[in-house]
């Protein structure tokens, strides 16, 4: 079973960033730090 890819969108520049399952924070190229909250549905 493959989980769908998770992406987060930067509210500042609109870029989307793919996330690994273990990521909790990701930094955008524009310098914004994006906090990541992923909810899994079982």
C-alpha positions in Angstrom: 0.0 0.0 0.0 1.4 3.3 -1.1 0.5 6.5 0.8 -0.3 9.5 -1.3 2.5 12.1 -1.7 2.2 14.9 0.9 2.9 18.4 -0.1 2.9 21.7 1.7 2.3 25.1 0.0 4.2 28.1 1.1 1.8 30.9 2.0 4.4 33.5 1.0 5.5 32.6 -2.5 3.0 29.8 -3.3 5.6 27.1 -4.0 4.8 23.5 -3.1 7.2 21.3 -1.3 7.1 17.5 -1.2 7.5 16.1 2.3 9.0 13.0 3.6 7.1 11.1 6.3 9.6 12.1 9.0 9.7 15.8 8.2 8.2 18.2 10.7 9.6 21.4 9.3 10.6 22.5 5.8 12.3 25.6 4.6 11.1 27.3 1.4 13.5 28.8 -1.1 12.0 32.2 -0.2 13.2 31.8 3.4 9.9 31.0 5.1 9.9 28.1 7.5 6.8 25.9 7.1 5.5 23.9 10.0 4.2 20.6 8.9 1.3 18.8 10.4 0.3 15.5 8.8 -2.8 13.6 9.8 -3.0 10.0 8.7 -6.4 8.4 8.2 -6.4 4.7 9.0 
